[in-house]
Amino acid sequence: MNKQASTIIRQRTSQGGFTLIELIVVIVILGILAATALPKFSDLSGDARVASLNGAAGAMKSVSAMAHGQALVAGQGTAASGTVSMEGTAVNMVYGYPTAASMPVAAGLTSQDYTITQGPNTPLSIVAGQVAIQPAKDARAGCYVVYTQATATAIATVDTSKVTSTDCI
């Protein structure tokens, strides 16, 4: 083999990898992508808390309406107390709506998923006849749903005013 041919073959085989500058450029680009994506992932936990509590609020509203319908059919629509059966579970009623104590069980809200606080509770600003629902994991002090049981003059309500992105982040 002549000298020129062997030099060309050596040059081709020795240039098989990336240069240091190419590797640094790739690392910088990956760093920029990671820095822009990280804040988006950290914001998702607040959105998850809001979605979870909105789901719990929806469950409580549905149970309240269904239990009230059953109480009306059973003739307990205005009674100061009573009990209806929902899927084999006894639900205590007050003025035709579930009591605050029986609402989480009737709505299928468990302590694995939610922190359930009965009133009165000063830090959460709830009174007797109310129950507050918060996410069990990483709960925020101002992020909760409140169910207020019915009284002789008012129907039961579900308050979601504390379920906002500013309260739950």
C-alpha positions, 0 to 999 in steps of 0.5 A: 500500500502506498503512503498516501492511501494508508494516511487517508485510511487512518484519518477516516477511522480516527474521526468516529466520535463527537468533538468536545464542543458538540458534547458541550452544546448538547449538554447546554441544550438539555439544561435549558430544556430541563430548566423550562420544563421543571416549573411546569411539573411543579405547578401540576401538584396544585392543579391536582389538589384543585381537581381532587377537591372539585371531584369530592365536592361533586360527589357530595352534591350528588349524594346530597341530592340523591339522599334528599330524594330518598328522604322525600320518597320515605316521607322524611323530607322535613323531619328533624332526623331520620335515616335512609339506606344508600347502597346498603349504607345507613345515612343519617339525615337532618331535615331531609339531607345527610348530616355532616358526620355521615356525608363523607361515608355516603360520598365515598370519601375515605381517609386514605384520600382525604383529611376529614375534619368535623366542626367546630374547628378554629383553624379551618373556620368551620362550626358544628354541623359542618365537615371540611374535606382536604387532600390527605397528602400535602394538604394546604391550610386554606385549601378545602371543601366545606359541607354544611348540613341542613337546618330547619331554615336552610338546605344543605350546601357544599362550599367550594370557595376555598378551592382556588389555585391560589389557596391550593398551591 
